[in-house]
Amino acid sequence: MSKVGYEQDVTSIVMSDQDNVATLLKDVEEEETLLYVINGQKAVLTAKQLIPFGHKIAIKPIEKLATVIKYGEVIGAATIDIEPGEHVHVHNIEGIRGRGDKAEGEKQR
């Protein structure tokens, strides 16, 4: 298991190089610059709006219907295009686990 070093100025966390979102470690103001580490490299990003502690921010472009990946796991699908720096939450993603109406080949009702 690899060891991740602590970075004093890190304001959001990314747990997998597959992630397209980071989780905020504090409340973030619009236009605030964030620091996160991915693949051992520091990266910066500017928030496009106020985002509360614990919420997600896009670190890569996420196209409509593309999966949202957090901690290396799919947590939902984008309902609109999401740009890096935008808040990622229930207003622009929906869960896809256990959705019988989203199952491939499901009959339309």
N, C-alpha and C positions, 0 to 999 in steps of 0.2 A: 504494500500500500504506500502510495507516495505521500510525503509530508508537505503540507501547504504552510508556508511561513505567514506570520501575521504582518499585515501592512497597516501602519498607524492611520493613514489617511483614507483607507478604503471606506466608501460610503454605501456600497452595495455588494452583494455576493453572487457569484456565478459558480456553480458546483460542477458543471460538465462542459466540455468544449462543444457539445451538441446544443446547449441552451441558446435560445434566442431572446431570453429575458433575464434580467437580474432582479434580485430581491433587495429592496431598500432597507438599510439599517438605521434610517432616520427619516424624519419628514424632510421633503425636498421642495424648494421654492422654484418657481418658473425661472428659467435661464441659469439655474445653478449647475455648476460643473461637478460631475460625479466621477469617482475613481473605482474601478473594479479590476480584478486579476482574472485572466483567462489563459489557459495553457502556460502559466508561469509568467505571462507578460502583463504589465500594467496597461490599462486602457482607460480613456476618458470619454465622457459623453455629457451632453448638455440636456437637461430636462426641458421639455417643451411646455410643461404646465406643473402646477402644484401637485405633488404626489405624496400621500401619507406613508409613514413608516410601515414596513411589512408588505407593502404593495409591490407590484412588478413594474418594470420599465423595459421597453424593447431595446435590445442592444444590436439587433440586426433588423433589416426590413422583413415584415411578415405580411405576405399577401393574403387577401381575402380567401377563406377556406383552408389556408395552410395551417398546420398544427403549431400550437404554442408549446414550447419545450422548456421545462423548469426542472432542475436537478437531474437532467438526463431522461426525464419521463414526459410523455405527452399529457398535458393537463387540459387541453381543449383545442378549439379551432377558432381562428379569427373570423369575425363576422364582417369586417371591413379591412382595408389595407391599413397597416400600422407601421409607422416610420420609427427609426431609432430615436429614442428620447421621449417617446409618447408613453403615457400611462396605459398599462395593460390590465384590464379588470373586467367585470361583468358587463360593462357598457360596450365592449368591443370583442369579447370572446364568449363562447358558450361551451359548456362541458359536452363531451361526446361519449364518455363512458356510460355504458348501460342504457344507451338511447336506442330502444327498439325501432323508433321511427327513423333513425339514421343508419340502420343496418343495410348493408348492400343487398339489393334484390328485394327489399321489403316492398310489399304492394302499397300503392298510393291509396289513401282513404278518401 
